[in-house]
Amino acid sequence: MGTLDFLLNGFAVAFQWQNILFAFVGVVIGTAVGVLPGIGPMSGVALLIPITSTLTSGMPVEAAAASSIILLAGVYYGAMYGGSTTSILLNTPGESSSVVTTLDGYQMARQGRAGAALSIAAIGSFFAGIVSLIGLVLLAEPLSRVALKFGPAEYFALMLLGLCAVSGLAGKSMTKTLIMTVSGLLLATIGIDGVSGIARFTYDLPILYSGLEFLTIAVGLFALGEVFKTILERDKESGAIAKIDRIVPTKQDLKDSAVPIVRGSLLGFFIGVLPGAGATLASFFSYIAEKKFSKHPEKFGKGAIEGVAGPESANNAASGGALIPLLTLGIPGSGTTAILMGALIMYNVQPGPLLFNDHPEVAWGLIASMFIGNLMLLVLNMPLVKVFAKIIQTPKKYLLPIIVAISFFGVYAVQYTTFDLYLLLACGLLGYLLAKNDYPLAPLVLALVLGPMIENNMRRALTISNGDFSIFLTRPLSLTFIIIALAWLLIPLLMKFKGRTVVVNEED
Amino acid sequence: MSKTFDRFASITFLLVGLLFVIESRSISQSAYGSTVGPNIFPTALGIILILLSIRLLFETTKYKGQEGTKEPVQYVKFLIIFVSAAIYAAVLEPVGYVISTFIFLLIAFQTMERGKWISTIIIAGAFSFGIYYFFSEFLGGSLPGFPEF
């Protein structure tokens, strides 16, 4: 069967009525998550995992995995649409990947062109979504075929590369980032060791035998951490929302933004494919590129539509691109994709090269549903943008306690233990304290998800080589990965040493 | 960035690393299924964590006096909500989901902002009953609904 047949089968999955519904719910919630400042795509996806797992509980495993990943991915790319709305209307980005959109988007809104900015952002995001999907379709098969030839040594090196890439770009202090990564790996060793069956660090507590639940930690660190932060540091009430008059952009607007949309989409897609560099960096680079290419760079910051079109396309394309390493190699490149991976593993679906062979329904169903989801987002966002803008007025005094209650419900409904609720609260507190002091949380979650796989691959490789560690350096591919991994850590350090400013990726 | 926090954190991480290294020694050495036993990975990571925390500790000595950042103001609100969330976790099983959630939400709403009793009662009630019935009746999940007598 060729790629096209698989894609058609994927559409057959995506067009099942429950999956259309799931994609719809996903993108609507995603847009809301993007609009609400405070809840980013990461906590949004983490909070919805327990809810999707109960919604799909009656279905066969494979179909359940497909449906829930369709919903969760919808939240992920839907948030990219929603994030632009508040950047433009309120000058407050809903999440970090829309920060640069405030520069020109809000200026446009002040000039009474809010509608044009919003619709260009939606059109750009739609186009970018389609571009990244085509890329996904084209790259998925060849990449996973290459990855099938990997042995444990290559896998170990590749996962190390993934971790180093995320750590190299994640925070202000490399030491702190590495500490978080190593802590995540250590937490992942708690429980029964998969290779030897020996319990580690469990202290005979049965609750620890299965290890610390990834979901509890992710919800605690991201969602509760953010809630605690907002309670403690209540920020000022946001200002007035700019008025939206006409939604349809003028011909001139469309003409001005066509090229930036294409450029932003391509740039964003390739940045998204790279592990570690997520949607935030993509939008940032796209803005710089547009400013460079523009004939009127002085217009930027004063309401240039290119400054909205480029970055907004780039962040959406990046979120699609980020799915490629996840689906084909089994290596998540960002915090949100790590959470998506955790969700797939909960369904016993292992992302990676075998995904396309073992679970074509999940992989291609997801890809096809993204076509549908992006279309829904475009249709929803153009006329309903005023409705979504209202979400931002949800009073915090109701929103925050309800997020706490939803986290409790979600964790309890999946785990059925009070222990996990205490763990959740502890992680929330830790998440607040660590994030406040520039300890990035995404590497920890990524390490927690990748930990068992890194360890198993390392030990399998060492078994093959009879305990000789040089296996990682004598195999050409594995050596290449390790060199790239080291470079990813060392180059930012060198640049800092030379006094250059290094762009860091905020959590996304 | 707070110097005190970073110092405290580096020492905590150092102790965590030490704990993992020490505790790894008591993992049995069996290498069944692998040449490398289950203790190597955590031991190595523990050592790396110790080294990193020592580095962080050194870095904190280089900070210039950046103290005096704005401290959060709403300690009381946070403490009330945090403690009531902990109590909520403790009583969820014995008291049941509906009542514990309702009371937790009521306390949290009123802590966030006093007044408007009627709307807080309606929202808290709708959420706790709504989630419970949706989940256990409609989706067939199991939650401890009400106290068992």
Interface residues (C-beta under 8 A of the other chain):
Chain A: T54 L55 S57 G58 S173 T175 K176 L178 I179 V182 S183 L185 L186 T189 D193 V195 S196 G197 I198 R200 F201 F228 I231 L232 E233 R234 K396 K397 Y398 L400 P401 I402 V404 A405 F408 F409 Y412 A413 Y416 T418 L421 Y422 L424 L425 L429 L433 L434 N437 D438 Y439 E455 M458 R459 R460 L462 T463 N466 G467
Chain B: M1 S2 F5 D6 A9 F13 V16 G17 F20 E23 S24 I27 S28 S30 A31 Y32 G33 S34 T35 V36 G37 P38 N39 I40 F41 P42 L45 G46 I48 L49 L52 S53 R55 L56 E59 P72 V73 Q74 Y75 K77 F78 I81 F82 A85 A86 Y88 A89 A90 L92 E93 Y97 T101 F104 L105 A108 F109 M112 E113 I123 F127 S128 I131 F135 L139 G140 G141 S142 L143
